Amino acid sequence: LEDLLAFSHESVIRAVAFMKKPVISAVGHQTDNMLSDLAADVRAATPSEAAEMAVKESWSLSQDVDRQMDDLISIARSRLDERAWELSMLSRGMVPKNMALILDSYQSHLERELSSLTSCAKNYLAVMDQRTASLVEPLVRLDPKNIFLRGYTLTESPGGLVKSIFDVKEGTRITTHVIDGKIESTVKGRKDNGR
């Protein structure tokens, strides 16, 4: 638990509280409660649960994008149908002398509408990409490979994760996970931090 006390430090809590992007806290497991958990937008019991939360939200954003695109296409089709109906009405009556000018006007109008819809769709997709990226970034930091690359390891015993010297005893078989595999070893003794 001492290794996690840094996440209850005032500077860390302030940094989490004032983050502009949403923060998912996943410092320890369910039994470990840090003050930074209270400052975060959402608390996850484990990094795996945090990843599930972020991916689920990203999927929801993707669904929103699909719905918005469907709406834009529906609007475009509706406007094109209106213009086609107007042209059909014109073709049934007397063709005015300036028909070419009228058609040019309709074509220009349609091109402007299409350009506006395209621009709108691109802007919306850019915003969604940015929001999705802000959700993916924490996942990258939580990726165990990146944690291992910084030199951290994860040690397990038959009783579960080893967080303290009191989680093992002399003769306990332990497995230490590193970036490229795992190391099997046996505890020969325990030594605290000088106390």
Buried (B, 14 or more C-beta within 10 A) or exposed (E): EEEBEEBBEEEBBEEBEEEEEBBBBBBBEEEBBBBBBEBBEBBBBBBEBBBEBBEEBBEEBEEEBEEBEEEBEEEBEEBEEEBEEEEEEBEEEEEEEEEEEBEEEBEEEBEEBEEEBEEEBEEBEEEBEEBBEBBEEBBEEBEEEEBBEEEEEBBBBEEEEBBEEEBBEEEBEBBBBEBEEEEEEEBEEEEEEEE
